[in-house]
Amino acid sequence: MTPELARLILAQICLHACMAGTRMAAPLLALREGYSPLAVGVLLALFALTQVFLALPAGRFADRRGLKRPIGYSVMAAMLGAGMAVAYPIFPVLCLAALLTGGATGVAVIALQRHVGRAAAGALQLRRVFSWLSIGPAVSNFVGPFSAGLLIDHAGALPNSTDGYRAAFFLMAVLPLASWFLVRRTRELAPVLAAAGSTPVNTWDLLREPNFRRLMLVNWFLSSCWDVHTFVVPVLGFERGISASVIGTILGAFAAAAAAIRFVMPLVAAHLREWRVLAVAMLATSALFAVYPFMRTALGMGVCSVLLGLALGTVQPMIMSMLHQITPEARHGEALGLRLMAINASSVLMPVLFGTMGAVIGIAGVFWATGAVVGAGSRLAWLLRPARP
């Protein structure tokens, strides 16, 4: 790993941890105030709503402007969103904080992934650099919820007090500032210019490529699993009387496992094949979702969380490596934006659906239904296998 890549990973950790910690604290505060699982689902959906509308413009903006300008705007938005939750920890402001921190993370990740992908040479190096880069969200998904949970339980006069939530949101508001100081020294890559006289292309033309469509569907299935886990664990833990810090630890264990497997992946990248890793991850996730609701204790939930983190932690590097191989270099940002728009459009709707399903068939049913869909969709990953010469 180069020093520049290490700085970019740290920058991603700081910015993404702001969103991850806010995404864990805000639903718990809403539940404490008596809001229903459906309202919590709406709140969680808002973390993805801004990205639906910003993803494609952000991808095109990154293709034109590079890395630093999108990161700068993202840092300002994330600090504003979490900072407002410090001043006014009420449900409408939490919704606005979700919009700002979620949108900021989406814009930043497109710019970072585009920059790293363009700097890599060849399929093997793509697998390695995206394995390293993918450690960032995994670590931040531990740092954000774990630190927020500790502050909620211990920073106030009483556990689960408003002062504890304010302290958690304050830490989340400070973290993005470090991202800018880490990115500002990065050297921008030369822009990719379109050929003179070339015909303007439509973003949706990318979907005419069969492998791109399959890859987007596989990505959607697996990203839905992350959404299910993020939504269900706080609700399940709250129903079972588990404290905020333990819930944060369970979510943190998932993130730590995802980070651990991503530390290993660059070392064995030469032996990995994208389509095979994706298919195995989908089948393993389906099996774990089948048994997760039977775990009645924090320890049992933690074990499932770790195993699920190991399975889903392998996904993003393989998705990003394959995406950069099947799309033109001049349209990498656009393809990344389309991918992010698609999965976040789903993330806007899915938590609401999860909340509705949870009210009708119970939280366990959400796990089982999602696992069945992911298991059935694993065939798409096998179809990504390259044709034999």
Secondary structure, DSSP 8 states (H G I E B T S, - for coil): --HHHHHHHHHHHHHHHHHHHHHHHHHHHHHHTT--HHHHHHHHHHHHHHHHHHHHHHHHHHHHH-SHHHHHHHHHHHHHHHHHHHH--SHHHHHHHHHHHHHHHHHHHHHHHHHHHHH--SHHHHHHHHHHHTHHHHHHHHHHHHHHHHHHHHTSSSTT-HHHHHHHHHHHHHHHHHHHHHHTT----------TT-----GGGGGGSHHHHHHHHHHHHHHHHHHHHHHHHHHHHHHTT--HHHHHHHHHHHHHHHHHHHHHGGGGGGG--HHHHHHHHHHHHHHHHHHGGG--SHHHHHHHHHHHHHHHTTHHHHHHHHHHHHS-GGGHHHHHHHHHHHHHHHHHHHHHHHHHHHHHH-HHHHHHHHHHHHHHHHHHHHHTS----
